[in-house]
């Protein structure tokens, strides 16, 4: 009988797989956001310069994560590069667009980061997305106003982003606890068997 291989029971192999997934997911999110911004620019709502700057930041973030993964597929830097690039994109999009779905789109990118079982990173991501959204609310209100959209609606959108990030963090905490308990139980049962033998 062939021995079953548990490839992803090793933490470094898990990190490698998650890094690939996050890199690909980040690239897809960036393409999606860029297409929305490009359509907006072609319709005259955004300038070509803004679109190119945002596209350059997105491209730089994707290229850096790909290079990191090529050099070290287990690197812990990948998630932080994604966080930094998505934070910049979130700030630019939150300031320039009144469409709520753009905010939810950037925040939802961090759902996949639950797989890292890294609570410090999830909390940092949640804090980053929440602060950026609320800060942009007040900056837009102070500099140009929201026009047809009310400030309270924009503030509500930021609260929804906060709630979404709270759910991501709480889900990550539960997933980590379940994973730790499963590993702890397996280790305990292995120790019991050793004692019995």
N, C-alpha and C positions, 0 to 999 in steps of 0.2 A: 504494500500500500504506500502510495506516494505521500511524503510529508507535506502538510499544508503550510504555505508560506504566508506569514502575516507581515507583508512589506511595510504597511503604514503603522505598525505597532511601535516603530522606532521614531522618536521625536524629530530627529534630523530629516528623515524621509517625509514626515508629515510637513515640516517646514518647507521642504523643497517643492512638494506638490501644491501647497497653499500659495507659495510665492509665484509659481507659474499661473495658478488660477487668478490671483490678485492682479498680476501683470496683464494678463489677457483681459480680465474684467475692466481694469482701469483704461486700457486702450479702447475697448468697446464703448465705455461711458464717454470718453473724450470725443470719439468720433460722433456719437449721438448728439452730444452737446454742441460740438462744432457745426454739425449739419443744421441744427436749429438756429444757431447764431448766424450762419452763412445765409440761410433763407431769410432771416430777419434783415440782414444787410442788403440782400438783393431786393427786398421790398422797400428799402429806404429807411428802416427803423433804426439801424445801426450803421456806423461807418465801416468802410473797408479796413481802415487803419486799426480800429478796435478789434475787428474780426481776425486780422493777421497777428496782432499782439497776443490775443487769447489763444489762437491756433499755435503760435510759437511756444507759449508756455506749456500747452498741452503736449505738444510734440517733444519738448525737452524732458518733461516728466516721464513720458513713455520710453524715450530713448535711454534715459538714465536707469530706469528700472530693468529694462532689457539687458543693458550692459552689466548691471549688478548681478543679474541672474546668470548671465553667461560666465562671469568670473567666479561667482560663488552662489550656487543654487540654494544653499541653506542660509544665506545672509539674512540678518535681522534688519538690515537697512532698507530692504524693499518696501516694507509697510510704512516706514517713516517718510520715504521719498513720495509714496502715494499720498500720504497724509498732507505733506507740504504742498504738493502740486494741486491736490483737490481743494485745499484750503484757499489757495490763491484763486483758483477757478471759481470757487464758491463766492468769494468776496467780489470778484468782478461781475459774476452773473447776478448776485443778489443786489448789487448796486445798480446795474444797468437794466434789469428786467423786472417788470411788475408781475410777471406770470408766476403763480405759486408753484406750478409743476417743476419749474427749473430749480427751485430750492429743494424740493423733495427729491428730485433726481440726484443732485449732488450728495445729499445726506444719505440716501439709500445705498450709495456705493460702499458704505462701511458695514453693511449687513454681513458681507462675506468675511470681514475681519474677525467675526465671532470664532471662526475656525482656528485662529491662533491660540485661543485660550489664554490670552494676555490681557488681564483686566486693566493694567496701567495704560496700555495702548488704547483700549476701548474707551476708558474714561478721558484720556487726552483727546481722542477723536471727537467724542461727544461734546467736551468743553469747547474745542476748536470750532465745530460746526455751529453750536449754540451761540457762542460769543460773536462770531462773524455775522450770523443772521440778525441778532439783536442790534449790533453796532451799525450794520448797514441800514436798518430801519431808521435809526436816529440821524445818521449821516444824510440819508436821502431826504428825510423830513426837514433837516436844517439847511440843506444846500439847494434843493430844487422842488421839493414837495412831490406828492404822488399823483397829482392831477385828478383823474376820475376815480382812482382807487383811494379809499380812505386809509388813514394811518392806522386805525384800529384793525382793519382787515389785514394789513401787512404785519402788524404786531401779532395777530392771531396765527398767521402763517408761521411766524418765528416760534410761537409756542408749540405749534404742531410739530415743527422740526425738532424742538427740544424733547417733546414727548416721544417722537420716533427714535431719537438717540438714546433716551432713557430705556425704551423697550429693547434696543440693541444691546445696551450694557447689561440689563437685567437678564436677558436671554443668554448672553455670554457668561455671566456669573453662574447661572444654573447649569449651562453646558459644561463649564469647567468643573463644577462640583460633581456632576454626574460622572464625568470622565475620571476625575481623581478618585471617586468612590469605587468605580469599576476596577481601576488599576490597583487600588489598595486592597480590594477584596481578592483579586487574582493573586497578588503577592502574598496575602495572608493564607490563602488556601494552599499555595505552593509551600510555604513554611510549615504548615500543618502536615502536609504529605511527607516532607523531609523528616519531620519528627517521628511520624508513624513508621517510615522505612527504617 
